[in-house]
Amino acid sequence: MTDDAPRRLRVLAAMSGGVDSAVAAARAAEAGHDVTGVHLALSENPKSFRTGARGCCTIEDSHDARRAADVIGIPFYVWDLAERFREDVVDDFIAEYEAGRTPNPCLRCNEKIKFAALLDKALALGFDAVCTGHYATVVLREDGTRELHRASDMAKDQSYVLGVLDDRQLAHALFPLGDTKTTKAEIREEAARRGLFVAKKPDSHDICFIADGDTQGFLAKRLGTAPGDIVDEAGNRLGSHEGAYGFTIGQRKGLRIGHPAPDGKPRYVLDISPVDNTVTVGPAESLDVTGLTAIRPRWCGRPPTAGPATYTAQLRAHGGETEVTAELVDGTELRVSFAEPVRGVAPGQAIVLYDGTRVVGSATIATTERRARAGAQEAAQ
């Protein structure tokens, strides 16, 4: 449905306790919809207070959401989805790192929690749509199909983390902030005018269930230590680590290999092998990726046409676009080649394809192809 749908809808507004979701709920109510606010309790052991801008889902956040709902004048409930969140998001996050991949828990949460568990429950209770504070837009075409597009303001666009939504989910999604070009400062000013005291509340950053931002420490507590080797491209041992899960492709800091490379240049994580618990490092140019294969594609509306086609792609939530040629093979595998090499691409991440501002869909990166370097080949011989 479009954000300016004329008929009055029963809307369930997901309210995190932040300014964006509060303003989104207020706009939906102001548009004449019958809005009910709901805060998702996603932590099994929520803390009382956030630490600055880190984390979310605390008791403080639920209280902030309730106060915002009271100001807007809408009913408010807290729904406990902690067990579902742990199974579908947190456990998946840990398993992906253990397997040497780099997951994006925000995409997983949107797919499995906000637009699956929450939406299914909302529809069962008779609601027409779920409203969130994401910056993106849904467009209804003349043929009745829907498209997900970038937000009007590219600086705030969040369509990347919504690239997992399918046509059914888009049919029941409402994003009141997506078609406005107002800055974040203006959103905060609007919240203040509406009497929402969350107007000055800092945005939540990092991974919501790792409030202190220490991803490696979080994983170490759950996976334990697993000592292994750090090697160069030729297989020479350079140092050791306490767990390969503590590294990500493209990482430069914290390698602790003790001595400089022969060329004096910094080294980066090139590969993480859970099979032999080895982390391979090398020069920046060895990170150049020319193509990839992605699995589990999900299409935002109509799927792409048969055969290779040109798109732009986004590889991380706050990354830029790059031109690609992509082709769906056997309906299950997406093969992508880049017009120019890109860096920092890791298995487990999501690639989201765009046709202009339209989100075509997303898939999970399974393997990458790198440009061969003569120097590395000679060193390995």
Summary of the structure (lengths in Angstrom):
residues: 381
radius of gyration: 22.2
end to end distance: 59.2
largest distance: 71.4
contacts: 1232
relative contact order: 0.13
helix: 29%
strand: 29%
